Amino acid sequence: MSRFCLPRDIYHGKGCLEELKNLKGKKAILVVGGGSMKRQGFLDKAVNYLKEGGMEVQLFEGVEPDPSVETVMKGAEAMRAFEPDWIVAMGGGSPIDAAKAMWAFYEYPEISFEDLITPFSFPELRQKAKFAAIPTTSGTATEVTAFSVITNYQTGVKYPLADFNITPDVAIVDPDLVAGLPVKQVAYTGMDALTHAIEAYVSTLNGPFTDPLALQAIEMVLDYLPGSYKCDMVAREQMHYAQCLAGMAFSNALLGIVHSMAHKTGAAFSTGHIPHGCANAIYLPYVIKYNAKDAVAAKRYAEIARRMGLAGTSEQALINSLVEKIDEFNVRLNIPKTLKDFGINEEEFKEKVDKIAELAVGDACTGSNPRAIDPAAMAKLLTCTYYGTEVDF
């Protein structure tokens, strides 16, 4: 038996932020990140809509990129003091992911972070509050997913939490909120969305409910990401919907080792953080070549290429076309081809690659990858992504 889970309501279209005034409740805590929503006036709008709906509103501001265990605990404490019946999270992946974890600790103060790391082990939520998510970037799709990624900065490891309990009740997908996105963020989040859709389509848990969503998302990203990067607002609106479709696909079909590698390398190097979408974009072509040595995965990649109208009559030619298309997008979006080009120090990479490989194999996303991998093969694959060498194993 498989389960397919989505938010009960997804509101989309320009200006749909206004739907906040129709949420039924007494108190709402609004969880946000940095100041961009405040500067653009959307935070005030959200607060006013909630108040218009008759709710008392409290803000929890300043959730950092890659939210920490500490921030989650602080937010849960604020929730326990305020006792909201709606948690409203607004921002990129970080504030929404943080708020999902806060929700668990608000409703169950006695559980520990370690209790939640095992996938699908959350206690039953919605005892005290419901959850509404408002994305302000076009990539993570955390507004429709059963996932949250929290970072333990003491160990430098990202933990993807997974449970259908944390799929939001309401998603508000308003393209007005992404009109002012910096182009670098458009590129990284767009490639994150493409990775979500491709990994969901070839995942071992793909199925008839997730495949159409994944294919539609891939098609829309290929059609609209270049235009969105050039600040075409029609394309940007479509990208906001594409990433949401990709999220629905991967929340149910899960992901693969592109994400395992990105999770475990993001905060691993002293030369600085590798943004999640950028890491995915770098790894994706190499992982396709690795996975395509599995016959079932090869067939699925070829199907993607065929459906997207890419060149090639043989399966291998179609797979090559898909890889070339991703390489071409990375060039257009100014994304480096290798970790070396990104600026990771060679000695540090060599020193850490075995440990990173081990952690990546143990990541929650590895289990649904179409081709098995062990730490030795993972270290080889990461080395290919460092130097740009051919994946021939």
ZAMIVO-924712 format. One record per residue (C-alpha): x, y, z; residue number from 1; residue in three letters. Coordinates in Angstrom, 3 decimals. Each point is the difference from the previous one (the first is absolute). Last residue first. Layout:
! residues N
+----------+----------+----------+-----+-----+
!        X !        Y !        Z !   k !   r !
+----------+----------+----------+-----+-----+
!        X !        Y !        Z ! NUM ! ALA !
...
+----------+----------+----------+-----+-----+
! end
This chain:
! residues 393
+----------+----------+----------+-----+-----+
!        X !        Y !        Z !   k !   r !
+----------+----------+----------+-----+-----+
!   31.390 !    3.013 !  -12.785 ! 393 ! PHE !
!    0.879 !    2.355 !   -2.841 ! 392 ! ASP !
!   -1.016 !    3.403 !    1.373 ! 391 ! VAL !
!    2.256 !    2.306 !   -2.052 ! 390 ! GLU !
!    2.115 !    2.595 !    1.780 ! 389 ! THR !
!   -1.156 !    3.489 !    0.986 ! 388 ! GLY !
!    2.656 !    0.339 !    2.690 ! 387 ! TYR !
!   -2.179 !    0.392 !    3.106 ! 386 ! TYR !
!   -3.136 !   -1.652 !   -1.385 ! 385 ! THR !
!    2.058 !   -3.042 !   -1.051 ! 384 ! CYS !
!    1.463 !   -0.114 !    3.540 ! 383 ! THR !
!   -3.543 !   -0.010 !    1.410 ! 382 ! LEU !
!   -0.748 !   -3.042 !   -2.171 ! 381 ! LEU !
!    3.141 !   -1.806 !    1.160 ! 380 ! LYS !
!   -0.838 !    0.740 !    3.659 ! 379 ! ALA !
!   -3.543 !   -1.287 !   -0.630 ! 378 ! MET !
!    1.390 !   -3.200 !   -1.540 ! 377 ! ALA !
!    2.119 !   -0.612 !    3.120 ! 376 ! ALA !
!   -2.867 !    0.943 !    2.365 ! 375 ! PRO !
!   -2.449 !   -2.459 !   -1.624 ! 374 ! ASP !
!   -2.568 !    0.673 !   -2.705 ! 373 ! ILE !
!   -3.167 !   -1.705 !   -1.201 ! 372 ! ALA !
!   -1.633 !    1.240 !   -3.200 ! 371 ! ARG !
!   -3.541 !    1.387 !   -0.114 ! 370 ! PRO !
!    0.440 !    2.348 !    2.990 ! 369 ! ASN !
!   -2.839 !   -0.548 !    2.493 ! 368 ! SER !
!    2.217 !   -0.950 !    2.959 ! 367 ! GLY !
!    2.548 !    2.757 !   -0.653 ! 366 ! THR !
!   -2.358 !    2.861 !    0.948 ! 365 ! CYS !
!    0.148 !   -0.671 !    3.771 ! 364 ! ALA !
!    3.781 !    0.512 !    0.013 ! 363 ! ASP !
!    2.211 !   -2.938 !    1.036 ! 362 ! GLY !
!    1.714 !   -0.166 !   -3.396 ! 361 ! VAL !
!    0.621 !    3.753 !    0.289 ! 360 ! ALA !
!    1.572 !   -0.400 !    3.455 ! 359 ! LEU !
!    2.462 !   -2.624 !   -1.260 ! 358 ! GLU !
!    0.840 !    2.077 !   -3.065 ! 357 ! ALA !
!    0.579 !    3.072 !    2.199 ! 356 ! ILE !
!    2.442 !   -2.013 !    2.143 ! 355 ! LYS !
!    1.859 !   -1.251 !   -3.057 ! 354 ! ASP !
!    0.077 !    3.436 !   -1.665 ! 353 ! VAL !
!    1.388 !    1.937 !    2.983 ! 352 ! LYS !
!    3.791 !   -0.005 !   -0.528 ! 351 ! GLU !
!   -0.224 !   -0.007 !   -3.769 ! 350 ! LYS !
!   -2.403 !    2.972 !    0.074 ! 349 ! PHE !
!    2.186 !    1.878 !    2.482 ! 348 ! GLU !
!    3.034 !   -0.492 !   -2.208 ! 347 ! GLU !
!   -1.904 !    1.138 !   -3.097 ! 346 ! GLU !
!   -1.539 !    3.164 !    1.507 ! 345 ! ASN !
!   -3.611 !    0.479 !   -1.099 ! 344 ! ILE !
!   -0.275 !    3.006 !   -2.337 ! 343 ! GLY !
!   -3.148 !   -0.681 !   -2.014 ! 342 ! PHE !
!    2.245 !   -0.890 !   -2.938 ! 341 ! ASP !
!    1.513 !   -2.774 !    2.140 ! 340 ! LYS !
!   -3.486 !   -1.168 !    0.963 ! 339 ! LEU !
!   -0.676 !   -0.430 !   -3.712 ! 338 ! THR !
!   -2.147 !    1.390 !   -2.827 ! 337 ! LYS !
!   -0.540 !    3.437 !    1.526 ! 336 ! PRO !
!   -3.459 !    1.637 !   -0.191 ! 335 ! ILE !
!   -0.225 !    3.153 !   -2.101 ! 334 ! ASN !
!   -3.673 !   -0.547 !   -0.917 ! 333 ! LEU !
!    0.658 !   -0.424 !   -3.719 ! 332 ! ARG !
!    2.904 !   -2.375 !    0.707 ! 331 ! VAL !
!   -2.096 !   -2.042 !    2.443 ! 330 ! ASN !
!   -2.825 !   -0.154 !   -2.558 ! 329 ! PHE !
!    2.393 !   -1.385 !   -2.652 ! 328 ! GLU !
!    1.272 !   -2.656 !    2.387 ! 327 ! ASP !
!   -3.614 !   -0.962 !    0.772 ! 326 ! ILE !
!   -0.804 !   -0.266 !   -3.724 ! 325 ! LYS !
!    3.189 !   -1.979 !   -0.636 ! 324 ! GLU !
!   -0.988 !   -2.506 !    2.724 ! 323 ! VAL !
!   -3.443 !   -0.415 !   -1.576 ! 322 ! LEU !
!    1.488 !   -0.369 !   -3.475 ! 321 ! SER !
!    2.420 !   -2.673 !    1.252 ! 320 ! ASN !
!   -2.973 !   -1.901 !    1.471 ! 319 ! ILE !
!   -1.768 !    0.189 !   -3.376 ! 318 ! LEU !
!    3.099 !   -1.242 !   -1.828 ! 317 ! ALA !
!    0.314 !   -2.883 !    2.468 ! 316 ! GLN !
!   -3.621 !   -1.085 !   -0.545 ! 315 ! GLU !
!    0.417 !    0.089 !   -3.763 ! 314 ! SER !
!   -1.770 !    2.424 !   -2.340 ! 313 ! THR !
!    1.328 !    3.262 !    1.405 ! 312 ! GLY !
!   -0.917 !    3.680 !    0.205 ! 311 ! ALA !
!   -2.071 !    1.529 !    2.798 ! 310 ! LEU !
!   -3.787 !    0.346 !   -0.379 ! 309 ! GLY !
!   -0.639 !    0.336 !    3.736 ! 308 ! MET !
!   -1.952 !   -3.256 !    0.038 ! 307 ! ARG !
!    2.896 !   -1.793 !   -1.706 ! 306 ! ARG !
!    2.544 !    1.390 !    2.478 ! 305 ! ALA !
!   -2.150 !   -1.006 !    2.981 ! 304 ! ILE !
!   -0.572 !   -3.471 !   -1.491 ! 303 ! GLU !
!    3.765 !   -0.402 !   -0.501 ! 302 ! ALA !
!    0.522 !    0.772 !    3.691 ! 301 ! TYR !
!   -2.626 !   -2.640 !    0.903 ! 300 ! ARG !
!    1.536 !   -2.674 !   -2.258 ! 299 ! LYS !
!    3.462 !    0.660 !    1.424 ! 298 ! ALA !
!   -1.396 !   -0.307 !    3.539 ! 297 ! ALA !
!   -1.389 !   -3.468 !   -0.757 ! 296 ! VAL !
!    3.224 !   -1.153 !   -1.683 ! 295 ! ALA !
!    2.375 !    1.204 !    2.764 ! 294 ! ASP !
!    3.089 !    1.563 !   -1.610 ! 293 ! LYS !
!   -2.227 !    3.070 !   -0.304 ! 292 ! ALA !
!    0.457 !    0.595 !    3.737 ! 291 ! ASN !
!    3.650 !    1.061 !   -0.338 ! 290 ! TYR !
!   -0.537 !    2.156 !   -3.102 ! 289 ! LYS !
!   -3.068 !    1.618 !    1.603 ! 288 ! ILE !
!    2.055 !    0.567 !    3.154 ! 287 ! VAL !
!    2.690 !    1.876 !   -1.927 ! 286 ! TYR !
!   -2.555 !    2.272 !   -1.733 ! 285 ! PRO !
!   -1.783 !    0.769 !    3.331 ! 284 ! LEU !
!    3.039 !    0.770 !    2.165 ! 283 ! TYR !
!    0.665 !    3.623 !   -1.031 ! 282 ! ILE !
!   -3.679 !    0.982 !   -0.110 ! 281 ! ALA !
!   -0.650 !   -1.635 !    3.373 ! 280 ! ASN !
!    2.916 !    1.888 !    1.573 ! 279 ! ALA !
!   -1.309 !    3.296 !   -1.434 ! 278 ! CYS !
!   -3.479 !   -0.731 !    1.328 ! 277 ! GLY !
!    1.365 !   -0.649 !    3.516 ! 276 ! HIS !
!    2.272 !    3.038 !    0.188 ! 275 ! PRO !
!    3.601 !   -1.189 !    0.580 ! 274 ! ILE !
!    1.103 !    1.649 !    3.270 ! 273 ! HIS !
!    3.497 !    1.329 !    0.336 ! 272 ! GLY !
!    3.673 !   -0.754 !   -0.621 ! 271 ! THR !
!    0.059 !   -1.938 !    3.293 ! 270 ! SER !
!   -1.842 !   -2.929 !   -1.560 ! 269 ! PHE !
!   -2.760 !   -2.290 !    1.313 ! 268 ! ALA !
!   -3.049 !    2.277 !    0.226 ! 267 ! ALA !
!   -1.672 !   -0.888 !   -3.297 ! 266 ! GLY !
!    1.957 !   -3.239 !   -0.557 ! 265 ! THR !
!   -2.260 !   -2.451 !    1.887 ! 264 ! LYS !
!   -3.371 !    1.275 !   -1.116 ! 263 ! HIS !
!    1.157 !    0.514 !   -3.595 ! 262 ! ALA !
!    1.351 !   -3.558 !   -0.251 ! 261 ! MET !
!   -3.182 !   -1.570 !    1.380 ! 260 ! SER !
!   -2.021 !    2.310 !   -2.255 ! 259 ! HIS !
!    1.714 !   -1.176 !   -3.167 ! 258 ! VAL !
!   -0.247 !   -3.461 !    1.600 ! 257 ! ILE !
!   -3.726 !   -0.485 !   -0.453 ! 256 ! GLY !
!   -3.440 !    1.456 !    0.698 ! 255 ! LEU !
!   -3.391 !   -0.958 !    1.448 ! 254 ! LEU !
!   -3.037 !   -1.200 !   -2.000 ! 253 ! ALA !
!   -2.588 !    1.749 !    2.207 ! 252 ! ASN !
!    1.702 !    3.247 !    0.977 ! 251 ! SER !
!    1.878 !   -0.271 !   -3.288 ! 250 ! PHE !
!   -3.042 !    0.402 !   -2.227 ! 249 ! ALA !
!   -1.834 !    2.638 !    2.040 ! 248 ! MET !
!    3.217 !    1.979 !    0.180 ! 247 ! GLY !
!    0.505 !   -0.139 !   -3.762 ! 246 ! ALA !
!   -3.527 !    1.397 !   -0.409 ! 245 ! LEU !
!    0.896 !    2.856 !    2.383 ! 244 ! CYS !
!    3.234 !    0.710 !   -1.903 ! 243 ! GLN !
!   -1.998 !    0.274 !   -3.218 ! 242 ! ALA !
!   -2.523 !    2.408 !    1.555 ! 241 ! TYR !
!    2.647 !    2.553 !    1.004 ! 240 ! HIS !
!    1.733 !   -0.607 !   -3.326 ! 239 ! MET !
!   -3.235 !    0.999 !   -1.784 ! 238 ! GLN !
!   -0.082 !    3.313 !    1.894 ! 237 ! GLU !
!    3.636 !    0.668 !   -0.894 ! 236 ! ARG !
!   -0.679 !   -0.692 !   -3.667 ! 235 ! ALA !
!   -2.781 !    2.610 !   -0.021 ! 234 ! VAL !
!    2.306 !    2.353 !    1.935 ! 233 ! MET !
!    2.844 !   -0.096 !   -2.557 ! 232 ! ASP !
!    2.940 !    0.831 !    2.279 ! 231 ! CYS !
!    2.739 !   -1.542 !   -2.214 ! 230 ! LYS !
!    0.317 !   -2.899 !    2.464 ! 229 ! TYR !
!   -3.783 !   -0.478 !   -0.287 ! 228 ! SER !
!    0.420 !   -0.259 !   -3.775 ! 227 ! GLY !
!    2.724 !   -2.662 !    0.311 ! 226 ! PRO !
!   -2.112 !   -1.898 !    2.592 ! 225 ! LEU !
!   -3.208 !   -0.031 !   -2.077 ! 224 ! TYR !
!   -0.043 !   -2.774 !   -2.580 ! 223 ! ASP !
!    2.506 !   -2.399 !    1.567 ! 222 ! LEU !
!   -1.593 !    0.590 !    3.406 ! 221 ! VAL !
!   -3.499 !   -0.523 !   -1.449 ! 220 ! MET !
!    0.931 !   -3.281 !   -1.697 ! 219 ! GLU !
!    1.690 !   -1.341 !    3.119 ! 218 ! ILE !
!   -3.035 !    0.959 !    2.145 ! 217 ! ALA !
!   -2.439 !   -1.675 !   -2.403 ! 216 ! GLN !
!    2.125 !   -3.160 !    0.017 ! 215 ! LEU !
!    0.188 !   -0.123 !    3.822 ! 214 ! ALA !
!   -3.728 !    0.650 !    0.485 ! 213 ! LEU !
!   -0.954 !   -2.631 !   -2.591 ! 212 ! PRO !
!    2.347 !   -2.569 !    1.657 ! 211 ! ASP !
!   -1.159 !    0.531 !    3.610 ! 210 ! THR !
!   -3.477 !   -1.581 !   -0.067 ! 209 ! PHE !
!    0.902 !   -2.855 !   -2.367 ! 208 ! PRO !
!    3.072 !   -0.999 !    2.019 ! 207 ! GLY !
!    3.554 !    0.818 !    0.995 ! 206 ! ASN !
!    1.234 !   -1.688 !    3.189 ! 205 ! LEU !
!    3.297 !   -1.310 !   -1.458 ! 204 ! THR !
!    0.747 !    3.584 !   -1.014 ! 203 ! SER !
!    0.416 !    0.722 !   -3.720 ! 202 ! VAL !
!   -2.858 !    2.530 !   -0.281 ! 201 ! TYR !
!    0.546 !    1.421 !    3.507 ! 200 ! ALA !
!    3.700 !    0.628 !   -0.779 ! 199 ! GLU !
!   -0.907 !    1.865 !   -3.204 ! 198 ! ILE !
!   -2.677 !    2.123 !    1.713 ! 197 ! ALA !
!    2.055 !    0.914 !    3.061 ! 196 ! HIS !
!    3.068 !    0.727 !   -2.143 ! 195 ! THR !
!   -1.999 !    2.407 !   -2.177 ! 194 ! LEU !
!   -1.298 !    1.756 !    3.125 ! 193 ! ALA !
!    3.550 !    0.355 !    1.396 ! 192 ! ASP !
!    1.056 !    1.343 !   -3.399 ! 191 ! MET !
!   -2.620 !    2.726 !    0.326 ! 190 ! GLY !
!    1.037 !    0.752 !    3.587 ! 189 ! THR !
!    3.608 !    0.543 !   -1.069 ! 188 ! TYR !
!   -0.744 !    2.087 !   -3.098 ! 187 ! ALA !
!   -2.744 !    2.175 !    1.535 ! 186 ! VAL !
!    2.253 !    0.504 !    3.042 ! 185 ! GLN !
!    2.775 !    1.298 !   -2.234 ! 184 ! LYS !
!   -2.585 !    2.185 !   -1.740 ! 183 ! VAL !
!   -0.974 !    1.814 !    3.210 ! 182 ! PRO !
!   -3.714 !   -0.570 !    0.766 ! 181 ! LEU !
!   -2.170 !    3.127 !   -0.302 ! 180 ! GLY !
!   -2.988 !   -1.554 !   -1.804 ! 179 ! ALA !
!    0.028 !   -2.994 !    2.376 ! 178 ! VAL !
!   -2.745 !    1.191 !    2.387 ! 177 ! LEU !
!   -2.316 !    1.112 !   -2.805 ! 176 ! ASP !
!   -0.022 !   -3.653 !   -1.176 ! 175 ! PRO !
!   -2.331 !   -1.001 !    2.893 ! 174 ! ASP !
!    0.091 !   -3.699 !    0.905 ! 173 ! VAL !
!   -1.978 !   -0.160 !    3.248 ! 172 ! ILE !
!    0.234 !   -3.543 !    1.377 ! 171 ! ALA !
!   -2.505 !   -1.151 !    2.647 ! 170 ! VAL !
!   -0.013 !   -3.054 !    2.258 ! 169 ! ASP !
!    3.794 !   -0.313 !   -0.156 ! 168 ! PRO !
!    1.648 !   -3.434 !   -0.390 ! 167 ! THR !
!    1.621 !   -0.420 !    3.425 ! 166 ! ILE !
!   -2.031 !   -3.079 !    0.957 ! 165 ! ASN !
!    1.072 !   -1.700 !   -3.245 ! 164 ! PHE !
!    3.392 !   -0.489 !    1.673 ! 163 ! ASP !
!    3.607 !    0.609 !   -1.022 ! 162 ! ALA !
!    2.773 !    1.932 !    1.739 ! 161 ! LEU !
!    3.057 !    0.634 !   -2.195 ! 160 ! PRO !
!    2.939 !    0.437 !    2.363 ! 159 ! TYR !
!    2.827 !    2.241 !   -1.123 ! 158 ! LYS !
!    3.406 !   -0.714 !    1.546 ! 157 ! VAL !
!    2.637 !    2.487 !    1.162 ! 156 ! GLY !
!    0.374 !   -1.900 !    3.310 ! 155 ! THR !
!   -0.431 !    2.989 !    2.328 ! 154 ! GLN !
!   -1.963 !    1.824 !   -2.701 ! 153 ! TYR !
!   -2.849 !   -2.507 !    0.106 ! 152 ! ASN !
!   -1.981 !    1.055 !   -3.026 ! 151 ! THR !
!   -3.743 !   -0.495 !   -0.546 ! 150 ! ILE !
!   -1.610 !   -1.144 !   -3.256 ! 149 ! VAL !
!   -3.779 !   -0.414 !    0.050 ! 148 ! SER !
!   -2.026 !   -2.450 !   -2.024 ! 147 ! PHE !
!   -3.589 !   -1.139 !   -0.582 ! 146 ! ALA !
!   -0.363 !    2.378 !   -2.906 ! 145 ! THR !
!   -2.486 !    2.541 !   -1.332 ! 144 ! VAL !
!    1.328 !    3.314 !    1.370 ! 143 ! GLU !
!    3.509 !   -1.515 !    0.025 ! 142 ! THR !
!    0.021 !    0.606 !   -3.737 ! 141 ! ALA !
!    3.807 !    0.521 !    0.227 ! 140 ! THR !
!    0.318 !    1.923 !   -3.246 ! 139 ! GLY !
!   -1.912 !    3.131 !   -0.871 ! 138 ! SER !
!    0.647 !    2.407 !    2.882 ! 137 ! THR !
!   -2.483 !    1.876 !    2.208 ! 136 ! THR !
!   -2.009 !   -3.077 !    1.005 ! 135 ! PRO !
!   -3.072 !    0.478 !    2.239 ! 134 ! ILE !
!   -0.774 !   -2.905 !    2.352 ! 133 ! ALA !
!   -3.065 !   -0.469 !    2.198 ! 132 ! ALA !
!    0.013 !   -2.401 !    2.970 ! 131 ! PHE !
!   -2.695 !   -1.104 !    2.440 ! 130 ! LYS !
!    0.385 !    0.217 !    3.753 ! 129 ! ALA !
!   -0.520 !   -1.667 !    3.379 ! 128 ! LYS !
!   -0.509 !   -3.742 !   -0.559 ! 127 ! GLN !
!    0.749 !    0.461 !   -3.682 ! 126 ! ARG !
!    2.963 !   -2.473 !    0.159 ! 125 ! LEU !
!    0.041 !   -3.773 !    0.576 ! 124 ! GLU !
!    3.491 !   -0.988 !    1.225 ! 123 ! PRO !
!    2.778 !    0.043 !   -2.575 ! 122 ! PHE !
!    1.776 !   -3.255 !   -0.954 ! 121 ! SER !
!   -0.290 !    0.179 !   -3.786 ! 120 ! PHE !
!    3.770 !    0.163 !   -0.551 ! 119 ! PRO !
!    2.171 !   -0.488 !    3.120 ! 118 ! THR !
!    1.406 !    3.458 !    0.830 ! 117 ! ILE !
!   -3.022 !    0.913 !    2.132 ! 116 ! LEU !
!    0.926 !   -1.704 !    3.271 ! 115 ! ASP !
!    3.536 !    1.454 !   -0.261 ! 114 ! GLU !
!   -1.474 !    3.513 !    0.159 ! 113 ! PHE !
!   -1.494 !   -0.893 !    3.347 ! 112 ! SER !
!   -3.631 !   -0.469 !    1.018 ! 111 ! ILE !
!   -1.323 !    1.464 !    3.294 ! 110 ! GLU !
!   -1.361 !    3.260 !   -1.424 ! 109 ! PRO !
!   -2.446 !   -1.875 !   -2.286 ! 108 ! TYR !
!   -2.372 !    2.516 !   -1.634 ! 107 ! GLU !
!    2.498 !    2.844 !   -0.097 ! 106 ! TYR !
!    2.893 !   -2.391 !   -0.716 ! 105 ! PHE !
!   -1.770 !   -1.387 !   -3.096 ! 104 ! ALA !
!   -1.033 !    3.453 !   -1.227 ! 103 ! TRP !
!    3.553 !    1.318 !    0.448 ! 102 ! MET !
!    1.130 !   -2.646 !   -2.539 ! 101 ! ALA !
!   -2.514 !    1.233 !   -2.587 ! 100 ! LYS !
!    0.870 !    3.624 !    0.869 !  99 ! ALA !
!    3.688 !   -0.613 !   -0.759 !  98 ! ALA !
!   -0.813 !   -1.514 !   -3.400 !  97 ! ASP !
!   -2.280 !    2.937 !   -0.838 !  96 ! ILE !
!    2.547 !    2.577 !    1.197 !  95 ! PRO !
!    2.827 !   -1.708 !   -1.974 !  94 ! SER !
!   -1.666 !   -1.035 !   -3.259 !  93 ! GLY !
!   -0.548 !    3.574 !   -1.111 !  92 ! GLY !
!   -2.379 !    2.210 !    1.906 !  91 ! GLY !
!   -3.299 !    0.034 !    1.857 !  90 ! MET !
!   -1.073 !   -2.437 !    2.689 !  89 ! ALA !
!   -3.468 !    0.272 !    1.554 !  88 ! VAL !
!   -0.578 !   -2.079 !    3.127 !  87 ! ILE !
!   -3.700 !    0.117 !    0.842 !  86 ! TRP !
!   -1.581 !   -0.910 !    3.361 !  85 ! ASP !
!    2.572 !    2.119 !    1.824 !  84 ! PRO !
!    0.945 !   -0.623 !    3.656 !  83 ! GLU !
!    2.106 !    3.136 !    0.674 !  82 ! PHE !
!    2.390 !   -1.473 !    2.628 !  81 ! ALA !
!    0.183 !   -3.445 !   -1.623 !  80 ! ARG !
!    0.505 !    1.655 !   -3.380 !  79 ! MET !
!    2.916 !    2.110 !    1.254 !  78 ! ALA !
!    1.612 !   -3.160 !    1.437 !  77 ! GLU !
!   -0.474 !   -1.787 !   -3.324 !  76 ! ALA !
!    1.720 !    2.908 !   -1.741 !  75 ! GLY !
!    3.014 !   -0.125 !    2.341 !  74 ! LYS !
!    0.301 !   -3.776 !   -0.453 !  73 ! MET !
!   -0.068 !    0.316 !   -3.802 !  72 ! VAL !
!    2.561 !    2.811 !    0.096 !  71 ! THR !
!    2.354 !   -2.161 !    2.100 !  70 ! GLU !
!   -0.340 !   -3.018 !   -2.354 !  69 ! VAL !
!    1.219 !    2.278 !   -2.754 !  68 ! SER !
!   -1.642 !    1.377 !   -3.110 !  67 ! PRO !
!    1.844 !   -0.294 !   -3.322 !  66 ! ASP !
!   -0.427 !    3.711 !   -0.794 !  65 ! PRO !
!   -0.767 !    1.728 !    3.338 !  64 ! GLU !
!   -3.441 !    0.426 !    1.563 !  63 ! VAL !
!   -0.063 !    3.696 !    0.959 !  62 ! GLY !
!   -3.576 !    0.638 !    1.012 !  61 ! GLU !
!   -2.669 !   -1.627 !    2.176 !  60 ! PHE !
!   -2.977 !    2.332 !   -0.299 !  59 ! LEU !
!   -3.168 !   -0.107 !    2.115 !  58 ! GLN !
!   -3.513 !    0.484 !   -1.355 !  57 ! VAL !
!   -3.423 !    0.117 !    1.679 !  56 ! GLU !
!   -2.515 !   -1.231 !   -2.535 !  55 ! MET !
!   -3.276 !    1.500 !   -1.182 !  54 ! GLY !
!    0.300 !   -0.677 !   -3.735 !  53 ! GLY !
!    1.025 !    3.622 !   -0.466 !  52 ! GLU !
!    2.802 !   -0.702 !    2.460 !  51 ! LYS !
!    1.266 !   -2.788 !   -2.258 !  50 ! LEU !
!   -0.246 !    2.271 !   -3.057 !  49 ! TYR !
!    1.848 !    2.779 !    1.875 !  48 ! ASN !
!    2.871 !   -2.278 !    1.027 !  47 ! VAL !
!    0.368 !   -1.308 !   -3.572 !  46 ! ALA !
!   -0.041 !    3.506 !   -1.471 !  45 ! LYS !
!    2.554 !    1.208 !    2.541 !  44 ! ASP !
!    2.280 !   -2.886 !   -0.972 !  43 ! LEU !
!   -0.536 !    0.670 !   -3.702 !  42 ! PHE !
!    1.229 !    3.609 !    0.171 !  41 ! GLY !
!    3.058 !   -0.514 !   -2.216 !  40 ! GLN !
!    2.402 !    0.872 !    2.818 !  39 ! ARG !
!   -1.806 !   -2.333 !    2.427 !  38 ! LYS !
!    0.051 !   -2.893 !   -2.472 !  37 ! MET !
!    3.728 !    0.609 !   -0.588 !  36 ! SER !
!    0.892 !    0.311 !    3.697 !  35 ! GLY !
!    1.366 !   -3.393 !    0.916 !  34 ! GLY !
!   -2.001 !   -3.098 !    0.910 !  33 ! GLY !
!   -3.660 !   -0.237 !    0.988 !  32 ! VAL !
!   -2.285 !   -1.887 !    2.408 !  31 ! VAL !
!   -3.476 !    1.492 !    0.500 !  30 ! LEU !
!   -1.722 !   -1.175 !    3.180 !  29 ! ILE !
!   -3.774 !    0.003 !   -0.370 !  28 ! ALA !
!   -2.627 !    0.295 !    2.735 !  27 ! LYS !
!   -3.791 !   -0.354 !    0.080 !  26 ! LYS !
!   -0.759 !   -2.207 !   -3.006 !  25 ! GLY !
!   -1.652 !   -0.381 !   -3.389 !  24 ! LYS !
!    2.207 !    0.820 !   -2.984 !  23 ! LEU !
!   -1.967 !    2.221 !   -2.404 !  22 ! ASN !
!    2.193 !    3.080 !    0.500 !  21 ! LYS !
!    3.010 !   -1.983 !   -1.178 !  20 ! LEU !
!   -1.627 !   -0.307 !   -3.453 !  19 ! GLU !
!    1.356 !    3.495 !   -0.702 !  18 ! GLU !
!    3.331 !   -1.621 !   -0.897 !  17 ! LEU !
!   -1.887 !   -1.010 !   -3.184 !  16 ! CYS !
!    1.098 !    3.269 !   -1.601 !  15 ! GLY !
!    1.245 !   -1.521 !   -3.239 !  14 ! LYS !
!   -1.034 !   -3.612 !   -0.423 !  13 ! GLY !
!    0.090 !   -3.116 !    2.148 !  12 ! HIS !
!   -1.823 !   -1.354 !    3.044 !  11 ! TYR !
!    0.794 !   -3.594 !    0.944 !  10 ! ILE !
!   -2.447 !   -1.532 !    2.477 !   9 ! ASP !
!    0.021 !   -3.409 !    1.739 !   8 ! ARG !
!    3.769 !   -0.186 !   -0.253 !   7 ! PRO !
!    1.172 !   -3.117 !   -1.874 !   6 ! LEU !
!    0.473 !   -3.688 !    0.869 !   5 ! CYS !
!    0.266 !   -3.081 !   -2.212 !   4 ! PHE !
!    0.437 !   -3.259 !    1.919 !   3 ! ARG !
!    1.217 !   -3.316 !   -1.358 !   2 ! SER !
!   -1.159 !   -3.538 !    0.795 !   1 ! MET !
+----------+----------+----------+-----+-----+
! end
